[in-house]
Amino acid sequence: MGGREVTSWDGMSITVAGLGVSGVSAARALAGLGARVTVVDGGDSEALRERAASLETAEGIAVRLGDADTLPEGTELVVTSPGWKPTAPLFAAAAEAGVDVVGDVEIAWRLRGPDAAPWLAVTGTNGKTTTTRMLASILRAAGLRTAAVGNIGTPIVDVVLGEEEHDVLAVELSSYQLHWTPSLRAHSAAVLNLAPDHLDWHGSMEAYAADKGRIYEGNRVACVYNAADRATEDLVREADVEEGCRAIGFTLGTPGPSQLGVVDGILVDRAFVENRHKNAQELAEVADVNPPAPHNIANALAAAALARAFGVPATAVRDGLRAFTPDAHRIAHVADVDGVAYVDDSKATNPHAAEASLAAYESIVWIAGGLAKGATFDELVTRSAKRLKGVVLIGADRGLIREALARHAPEVPVVDLDRTDTGAMSAAVGEARRLAGAGDTVLLAPACASMDMFVNYNQRGDAFAEAVRGLAAAGA
């Protein structure tokens, strides 16, 4: 990845917003290219002071803590961390001064050299990380040097500037990151799905969708969309792409021309084959997808489409999917106790993700609740009611789910645990065990964020798994 233009950064006065992982990465990279960097952060904790001292001493980077609203004098560019809202006072000050605001992904894109690895990019409300990691596994199975980067793993600026050579990058991008990345032009990209999420950040569903759609701008080979989600196809229609770039759909049904889909338990490609109107290429079996839940099969098809757009052979799709191991807390089977399966999908932090998880099982005792983030649950309950044998509710906003259940599934037994302490999970698992019978699944798919009770969804899932293992040990 050599041959970068660094002279344009030399002496440039740049303000980096946020002293988190991506902010520190961007600050160090830009300082290393000769820029004069100031990092601002509204916090002033001991940990931040230690981080600031390290940057100032070792890197010569100025750090201002406790004031993130004022634009440092002479700033020529602002680089923001993904979580900062567009309405932040710092950005208003930048706009008034005529200073551009971009994200760390934009900086990484601008730092690429002329021979840099192409980007295969993935976004969507749910499934981004799994799909990106599946894609990287497929690319590796094809013998390509790759890494899963962006919203996961190593900061993308560090990868672009690193010594390791790559043939292609699998890049996960959040709506936050896409909002601040105007120049991105991927080889191919996928929007997996669209559902209301982070609307407090974006301001509206329309703005959220528009930011997701940025991933298609300037695509060279393929824009991959979800045939079951019309909104993703609409984003393809609206995108300004390079001449010859194709729209490629994926579906859980039989695929049409220019689609990937499923036929008799086989993942098939009718997009990247000769005479796609008559021919199809077998890629893998549904059984090769781990776990083979419907939404995860869709993830696999999207990953396969991006890999095939890059010219990967069919055998690599199969081998890559077989080699893929899902992250923790994503429909992870914890244990079977007295004929009941206990499944941890703590990563289902919004209704759309929870609906996909619920659709994977026939008879469910559902553990749900947490911070709703402005979400509503009527559609989720309506679509999932027939699968629910019982529900156990925890968390600050559990009342919203309880009310939706009363409206749309009044016959389903509900246990409302009026607790938000971390020990509530053990009680919830105990109540779920009481409601479940042999052949049922107790499913943690909260449809809510975790921060009312836990540090993050990982800790929530760990608490569930620990409680389940306690049941198993007691029954041994």
ABEGO torsion letter per residue (X at the ends): XBGBBAAAABGBBBBBBEABAAAAAAAAAAAAAGBBBBBBBABABAAAAAAAAAAAAAAGBBBBBGBAABBBBGBABBBBBAABBAABAAAAAAAAAGBBBBBAAAAAAAABBAABBBBBBBBEABGAAAAAAAAAAAAAAAGBBBBBBEABEBBAAAAAABABBBABBBBBBBAAAAAABAABBBABBBBABBBBBGAAAAGBAAAAAAAAAAAABGBAABBBBBAABAAAAAAAAABBBBBGBBBBBBBABBBBBGBBBBBGGBBBBAABBBGAAABBBBABBAAABOBABAAAAAAAAAAAAAAAAAGBBAAAAAAAAAABBBBBGBGBBABBBGGBBBBBBAABABAAAAAAAAAABABBBBBBEEBAGGBBAAAAAAAAAAABABBBBBEAAAAAAAAAAAAABAABBBBBBBBABAAAAAAAAAAAAAABBBGBBBBBBAGBBAAAABABAAAAAAAAAAAAAAAAAAAX
